[in-house]
Amino acid sequence: MALYYRSTRSDDVRVTASQAILKGLADDGGLYVPENIPAFDVSLEELSGMDYRQVAYEVMKLFLTDFTEEELKNCIDNAYDSKFDTDEIAPLVKADGAYYLELFHGATIAFKDMALSILPHLMITSARKNNIKNDIVILTATSGDTGKAALAGFADVEGTSIIVFYPKNGVSPIQERQMVTQKGKNTYVVGIHGNFDDAQTGVKNMFGDKELNAELDAAGYQFSSANSINIGRLVPQIVYYVYAYTRLLGSGEIAAGEKINVVVPTGNFGNILAAYFAKNMGLPVNKLICASNENKVLYDFFSTGTYDRNREFVLTSSPSMDILISSNLERLIYIIAGADAKANSEFMDSLKTEGRYTITPQMRAKLDDFYGNYSSEEETARVIKSLYESTGYVIDTHTAVAAGVYKKYVSDTGDNLKTVIASTASPFKFSRSVMDAIDKSRYDSMSDFELVDELAAIANVKVPQAIEDIRTAPVLHDTVCDKTEMKATVKKILNIN
């Protein structure tokens, strides 16, 4: 049965999955959501006997109904191949009573690879299906990880260009080096003087700029997005929660139908929204535990029903979560408002003009699936140190935020259901913060790459190829602009006068 997508801001918009993937953002500024969340059509027991690619097909076919079996399987096979350093694609590691779902075994050692390895293939297939003649310009804002994963995915893909904006002083040294050394004749990286929210707002404004889009069309281009606002990012993320549950089921760690909790370190809200979709497909999930760092806008939202970005922006050791405007939350707001595009638009208008909105009591009642909390910088560092000293397992700062919040959840509720923690980045990506947490006095004087080697030694794991590749790679991108100059920079890159 065909599944169509609607905009969160208009009842008049109804498109196929491939059209939604190509557009990224609806013309009215809304995000695409499926008209309904489909249920599994194979049992979880059957899925437990399948590998990652097979599970991906069984999940994604339900959302991408205008893709043929051959088209979708081709996209999946091209995505989840030797780019990943483990055959499992997303292994589960048990440590200190929880199951860490390692989502960082792809080309850029962060969870964004899980979706951005397949998005270029979904997009090119979608372009063919819709007879698109223009070149696609991927326009993306990143808080650190999306940028490199998108660059790697789209590098030298025919018919595309990719322009990534990032906060010049708001990402880790390793994250920045990964981006500015990116090869590919169609790749462009721009640092901005501003934070991630500035970059994201600038990108959204360009998507909605009708005059700019007309100029692009005249020059043979059209925008699309690789950010988590693209439904082609969200759907592949659903897969790994289903995969994690079925691995526990297949290994006998849980019984059929047994509920688990899921903890997700959360910034833009896409990753935990994917878990919410998985639960609504029929995955036996009890609580979706939303873990924030000191930019705790989501914790405050779940606590009060008010989303308020009017606050100090904090630079933390988990920079991919340093976000005050969680774009994907709009999809959840739309759903709990009863798919009421008008009500959702009013909330989003209030967010834009006043920086805040408050949902109704009826909507708050529909948030029972979620638990929100946050982890301070000190708490995050303590979790890294404690887990390493007790188990030898080393996690990155973002995963540590999740682990810290999970401890608070258990303390608050006494709930001891088996729990999967989304481990969203390799500790090598944030080696200085990780090693500082373990023993700052010992490692403080080391260079970034000395820390990488020391981390490999103490964790007894191999340095990822993604890190080896940038040790001596030349800087290929050095463009920096003010946040007000983003549009002009894009026009210059594309030679549009």
HELIX and SHEET records of a PDB file:
HELIX    1   1 ALA A   17  LYS A   23  1                                   7    
HELIX    2   2 LEU A   44  LEU A   47  1                                   4    
HELIX    3   3 TYR A   52  MET A   60  1                                   9    
HELIX    4   4 GLU A   69  ALA A   79  1                                  11    
HELIX    5   5 LYS A  112  LEU A  116  1                                   5    
HELIX    6   6 LEU A  119  LYS A  129  1                                  11    
HELIX    7   7 ASP A  145  PHE A  154  1                                  10    
HELIX    8   8 PRO A  173  VAL A  180  1                                   8    
HELIX    9   9 PHE A  196  PHE A  207  1                                  12    
HELIX   10  10 LYS A  210  ALA A  218  1                                   9    
HELIX   11  11 ILE A  231  GLY A  250  1                                  20    
HELIX   12  12 GLY A  270  MET A  281  1                                  12    
HELIX   13  13 VAL A  297  THR A  304  1                                   8    
HELIX   14  14 PRO A  319  MET A  321  5                                   3    
HELIX   15  15 LEU A  329  ILE A  336  1                                   8    
HELIX   16  16 ALA A  341  GLU A  354  1                                  14    
HELIX   17  17 PRO A  361  ARG A  364  1                                   4    
HELIX   18  18 ALA A  365  LEU A  367  5                                   3    
HELIX   19  19 GLU A  377  THR A  391  1                                  15    
HELIX   20  20 THR A  397  THR A  413  1                                  17    
HELIX   21  21 PRO A  427  PHE A  430  5                                   4    
HELIX   22  22 SER A  431  TYR A  443  1                                  13    
HELIX   23  23 ASP A  448  ALA A  459  1                                  12    
HELIX   24  24 GLN A  465  GLU A  468  1                                   4    
HELIX   25  25 LYS A  483  GLU A  485  5                                   3    
HELIX   26  26 MET A  486  ILE A  493  1                                   8    
SHEET    1   A 3 SER A  10  VAL A  15  0                                        
SHEET    2   A 3 TYR A   5  SER A   7 -1                                        
SHEET    3   A 3 TYR A  32  PRO A  34 -1                                        
SHEET    1   B 6 LEU A  92  ALA A  95  0                                        
SHEET    2   B 6 ALA A  98  GLU A 102 -1                                        
SHEET    3   B 6 THR A 419  SER A 423  1                                        
SHEET    4   B 6 ILE A 260  PRO A 265  1                                        
SHEET    5   B 6 VAL A 285  SER A 292  1                                        
SHEET    6   B 6 PHE A 370  TYR A 374  1                                        
SHEET    1   C 5 TYR A 221  SER A 224  0                                        
SHEET    2   C 5 ASP A 135  ALA A 141  1                                        
SHEET    3   C 5 THR A 160  PRO A 167  1                                        
SHEET    4   C 5 THR A 187  HIS A 193  1                                        
SHEET    5   C 5 THR A 479  ASP A 482  1                                        
SHEET    1   D 2 THR A 306  ASP A 308  0                                        
SHEET    2   D 2 ARG A 356  THR A 358 -1                                        
END                                                                             
